[in-house]
Amino acid sequence: MPLTRGKKPAFTAGNKIPKLNATSENQEEGPQVKRSSSPPHGAPKKRTAFIDITNAHKVHISLPGKKKKKEAAAKKQVKKTSAAASLSAKNHANLTKSSSESSEDTPAEREEEEEEEEEEEAQTEAAAPVEELVAAAPPAAGEVPAHLQKQQIPAEFDIDSENSEDCYMCPEYAKDIFDYLKRREEKFVLHDYMSDQTSLNPEMRAILIDWLVEVQENFELYHETLYLAVKMADHYLAKTPVHRELLQLVGSTTMLIASKFEERSPPCVDDFLYICDDAYKREEIISMEANILQTLSFDISIPIPYRFLRRYAKCVSSGMDTLTLARFYCEMSLMEMELVSARGSLLASACLLLALVTKDLGGWGPVLQFHSGYQAADLAPVVRKLHEVLSAPPDDKLKAIRHKYSHKVFFEVASLPMVNSDILEEALSQ
C-alpha cells in the first residue's frame, strides 16, 4: 500500500530506519528505506556492465599497468633485501674474524679496519642501483632476418624519393608492392585454353573484348576495370566450357564484377542487362556472377599489365604521349590469343619498349632492368609478336580500340606508323 505524506507508517519490529538529518536542505518526510538488490521471484538476475557502484569499495580492480609496476617494485625490493642481507652477512663475518684475532690490537689499527669496512659498504650500496638498472634493461634486440630487411635501392635507381611528401604514392613501399605483384603473377599463369572450348574460337574472343572496350568507354570506366574483366574472363574460360551463346553473358558479368572491385560508383545489374539488349535475364547474370566467383575461388585480385605499365613508364619519366602509345599497344594485345599466356609485367615491359623505340627515346636501360627484373633479351619474343600483330592490316570487325586511340584525347597514337623491324632488332640486341 503506498505511503501517504504526513502520516507516520507503522513498522514491525526489527526494521532498521536510517536517521534523517534535520538540518538537510532536501529533507523529506517519512523514512528512507534502502531498496533490496535481490530480484523479484522469477525475474532474471541483474547483469551490470562493469561493477555495482554500491559496493565499489569492496572491488579490487587489477590494471595491467599497475600490475607491472607492482611486480617491478617487488623485484626491486627483493634485490635490495638480498643486497642488504649479503652486506650484513659480510659485516658479521668481519666482526667474527676481528673478535677471533688477538685482542692486543691497537686503537689505531681498529680505526683503520672500521674505515675499510665503511668503504666496502659504500661501494656495495653504490653498485646496487647499477646492478638493478642492468637487470631491468631489456635484452638487446636480435638482428632482423635477411628476408625481412628492407631492400636498399641505389641512388641512381631511386624513382620514388621525389614523392616522399605524397602519402598516396606510398614511396616507402612502392618497390616492395610491385615486387609482390610480380611474384603473385606466378599464381595466375594462363595457357592457350581455346582447344578445350569446343564451341568457341579466338575470333569470338576478340569480338567479345572489342565489345568490352566499347562498354568501358560508354560507362566511362577505369582502364583497370577493363583489364581485370578480360583477365577474369580468360581464367573462367580456362576452367569452364562455355557455349557461344553465353559468351557475352560471361564478358558482361566479369565487367560487372571488375566494376565492383575497381570503381567508386559501379554500374548496376540493370545497366549491363541494357547493354546486352535484354538478351539475358536478371537472374541469369546474378547466377553467372556467383558461378564465376566460385570458379575463381573468389580470388580476383589478379595482377594486370596496366599497373606495371604505369610503373615502368615512371622509371624513364616518359611523357603522356609515350605512355598513351604503350597503352594502345597493350590494349591491342588483349585481343591476341597467343599473348594470353604472357605475364602482365612482361607484356607491359614489351609494350613500353616498343613505344620507346617507336618514339626514338632509347632502349631498355639499367633503371628499367632494375625495377622490372627483365633484360631486353627476355622481352624480345613478346616485342616481335606485338610488332607483327600491329603491323598487320586492321580487321574491319575490330575497330573499337583503334577508333578509341585515334581521338585527340589519346594523342591520335593509333595513326602513328610502326617502327622499322631493323631498328627494333637493333634495340633488342643492346
N, C-alpha and C positions, 0 to 999 in steps of 0.2 A: 504494500500500500504506500503510495507516495507520501512524503512528509510535507506538512503544511508549515509555512513560515509563522513564527510567533508562538508555536506550541512546542513544548518540550516532549520529545518522544520517549517512550518507555523502553528501557533496555534490560535484558536479562542479565543475571549475574555472570561475571566472567568477561563481559565485553570491555575492551580497553578503548577509552575515548581519549584522543590526544587533547592536551590542554591548549586552549586558544590564547593568543597574546592579546590582551585587552588594548594595548597601545597600537596594534596593527592598523594601518590605514585601510586595508582591504578586508577588514574583519567581517565575517558573515555569521549570521545567527545559526544555531544548531551545530551539532558535532561534525567533525570531518573524519570519516571512516576510510581507512585505506582499502582500496579495491584489491580483491584477490586476483592473483596472476594465473590461477588454475582455470582451465577452460570449462565451460558448462558440460554437463553429462552428454556424451555422444558427439561433441564438437571436436574437430581436429585440433591438434596441438599447434601453438604458435611457433613459427619458424622465423626468427629475426634474421635480418640480412647480415648483421655484424655481431653485436653483443647486446644484451639487455642493459640499458644505461642505469637501471635501478640498482644493479649490483656490480657496477663497473669497478668499484674499489676492490672487489674480490678476484677480478680477472687480471691475469698477468699476460701481457702481450709480448711476445718474443719477436723482435725485429731482426732481420739478417745483419744489418749494420751494427746494431748494439751487441749481437751475439759475437760477432767477430772481434769487436773491441774488448768485450769481456774475456774472450779466450786469449787475446794478445796480452791483456793486463795480467791474467792468471799465469801465463807463461813467464812474463817478466818478473812477477813476484816469486815464482819458483826459482828462477835463475838467481835472483837477489838472495833468496833464502839459502840456496846451495852455496853461493859465494861466501855468505856470512858464516855458514856452518864450517866450510873449509878453512876460513880465516880463523875462527875460534879454535878449531882443532889444531891448527898450526901454532897458535899462541899458547894453547895448553901444552903442546909438545915442547915448545921452547921453555915454558916455565918449569916443566918437569925436568928438562935437561939441566936448566940452571940450578935447580934445587939439588939435583944429584951430584953436581960438581962440588968442588971444595968450597966450603963456606968462608974461606980465608980471602975471597976476592976483595979487592979494594973498592971503595965507593966510586972511584973514577971509572974502573972497569965496568961496574954495574950501569953507570950512566951511559957509557958507550953502547952496551948491549941494548938498553932501552931505546936509544936513538935509532939503532939499526932496525929494531922491531917496528918502530913508528914509521920509518921509511918504507918498510915492506908492506905495511898496512895501507899507506897512501898509494903505493904503486898498484896494489890489488884493487883498491876502490877506483882508481883511475882507469884500470884495464877493464873493469866490469862493464861500463857503458859501451866501450868499443866492442867487446865480445857480443853484447846484446844487439848492437847495430848490425854486426856482421851476420849474426844468426837470423835477424829479422829481414835482412835484404833478400829479395827474390833471387832465385837461381838464374844464372846467365842464360839468355835465350840462345837456343841452338841455331845453327846456320840454316837458312832457307834452302829446301831441296832444289836441285838443279831444274826440275820440271816446273817449279813454281816461281823461279826467278824471272823478273821482267826482262824481256829481250832488249838489249842495248842497240839502238838504231844509230848508225853513223851519221854524222852531221850532214854529209853530202846527200844522204838519202832521206833526210827528215822532211816530210811534207806536211806535217800536222802541227808543228810548233806555231805556225802563223795563226792558227785558230785556238790558241791557248786560252783566250778570253771568251770563247763561244762554247758554252756547255753542251749545246745541242749537237755540236760536231764530234763530241767525245774524243778530243785529241789524245788523251792519255791511253785510250783503249782501241783506237781506230785500227791500228795494225793487228792487234790481237783479234778483233772482231772479224776481220776479213780472212785472217788465217784460220779461224774457227769455221767460217763458212766454206772455205776451200777444203778443209778436212771433212766437213759434213757432206760434201758432194759425193763422197765415196758410197754413201748410203742410197743415193738416188741415181745410180748409173743405169741408163736405159740401153736397150738393144733394138734392133730392127724387128719390131713385132708384127709388121704387116703380113708376114707369111702365116701368122696364126689367125688373122682375121679373114675368114673365107668370104665375107660379104663386103669387104672394103678394099680400097686400093690407095696408093699415095696421092692420086689426083683428087679423090674425095676429101682426104685430109687437108690438102692445100686449099681447096674451096672453102672448107669449114674455117680455116684460120683466116683466110681473106675476109670472110663474113664477120669473124670476131673483131677484126681490125675496124670494120665499119661500126660495129656495136660500140667499141671503145671510143670512137670519135663522136658518135651520136649522143652517147651518155656523158661525154667529156670525163672519162675515167682516167686514172693514172696509167702510165705505161707499165708499171709494176703489176697492175691488175691483169693486163693482157698477157704478159709473160707467165705469170703464175697460173692463169687459166689454161694456157697451152700446155704447160708442164703437167698440171693435174690431169688434163685430158689424155696426154700420152701415157702417163703412169696407169691410168684406169684402163685404157685400151690395151696396154701391155699385159694386163692381168685378166681381163674380161672380154669375151667375144661379144661384139655388138652388131646388130643388124643395121643396114644402111639407113633405114627409115628412122632409127633412133639416134643417128649420129649428131644431128642438130640439137636434139634434146641433151645429149652429153655435153656439147660445147656450151650451150646456154646455161646449163646447170653449173659447170665449172666456172663460168664467168660470174654467176651469182655467188658462189662460194668465195671466189677470189675477191669480189667486191666487199663482202662482209669482212674479209681478212685485211684488206688494204685501204678501203675508202673510209672517209669520215662520215659520209652520208650515202650509203649504198642504195642502188635501185631496189625496188620491191619485186616480189614474185610477179605481180600483175604486169610490170613493165617488161619483163622477159617473156611473158606469155604474149604480149602485144607484138614484140619484135619478131616472134615466131609465127605471127599471123594466125594465132589461135590454133596452131596445128596440134598442140598438146593441151591437156587439162591441168588444172592447178594441182590435183592430186598426183599426177604423173611427175611433175617437176620436183615436188616435195619428196616423193618416193625415190626418184633418181638421186636427189641430194643426199639422202640417208644412205643409199647404196654406194655412192662414190666415197663418202666419208668412211664407211665401214671397210670398203675395199682397200683404202689407203691407210687404214688404222688411225684415222684422224690426225695423221702426221702430214700436214700440208705446208709446213714451213720449209719449202724447197728452195735452195739457192738458185737464183735466176741470173742469167748473164747481164741483165741491165744494171744490176747493182755493181757488179765487178767493172763494167764498162765505165761508169761514172768515177769509180775509184781510180782506175788506171789512167783515165784522162787527166785526173788531177795531178798525177805524178809528173807529167810533162807540161802542165799548165796550158793545156790546149784550149784554143778558142771555142766559142759556142758553135761556130760553123763546122769545125773539125769534129767536135763531139756529135753534132747532128748527122754528119756524114757517116760516122761509125754507127750511130743508132739506126740509120737507114739500112746499112749492110746487115746489122744484127737482126733487124725485124724481117728482112728478106730471108734470112737463114731459117726462120721459124717454119717456113713452108717446105723446106727441103728435107725429105725423109732421111737422106744419108747423113745429115748432121744432127739427127735426134740423139745419137749416142755420144756426141761431144759434150764434155763437161762445160758448165756455164762460164767458169773462169777462163778456160782455154778458148772457147768461142768468142768471148768478149775481147781477149787479147788479140786474136786473129783479126777481128773486125777493126780494132784500133790501129793495128799495124798496117792494115790495108788502107785505112783512111790517112795515116801519116805519110805513107809512100805516095798516095794519090795527090796529097797536098804538098808534096816535096818538103816535108818537115823532118826528115831523118828517119832512122830505123828504130830497132828495138834496143834502146840504150841501157846502161847499167842500172839506172833508177827503176825502170820498168822490170828489169830482170830481178831486182831485189824484192820488189813488192808483189810481183805476180808469181815468182818462182819458176818462170818459163824462160828458156832460151829461144832464140829465133828459129833454131832447128826444130824445136818442139812444135812451133806454130806452122811450119811450112805446109804440112798436108792440108790443114784446115784452110789456110790462106789460099792455097791453089784451088781448092774446091769452091770457095767463095768467089774467087775471080772467074772461075768457069761458069758458075750459076749467074752471076751478074752480067757477064759478057754475052750471054745467050739472048736471043730476041725475046722481048716480053710476051707473055701469054695474054691474049685478049680476055680470057676469063678471070684473070687475077690482076685486077687493076687498083685495088684499094690502097696498097702500100705505096706504089709509085705515084698515084694521084695525091695521096696524103703528103708525101715529101716533095712534091712539085710546087707546093704553096710557098709564098714568100715568108711565112712564119717559120718554115723549116729551111730557109735559105735556098730553096729550089735545088737541093742537093741531088734529087733524083735525075736531073738533067745533065749532071756532070759526066764527062766521058771517063771510061775506065782507064787505069794506068796500063802502060805497055808491059807485056809479060817479061821482057828482058830486064826492064828496070826493077820489076818486082823480084825477079830471081836474084838480082844483084843485092837487093836489100835483105833477102833471106839468107844469103851466103855470108853476111857480115857477122 
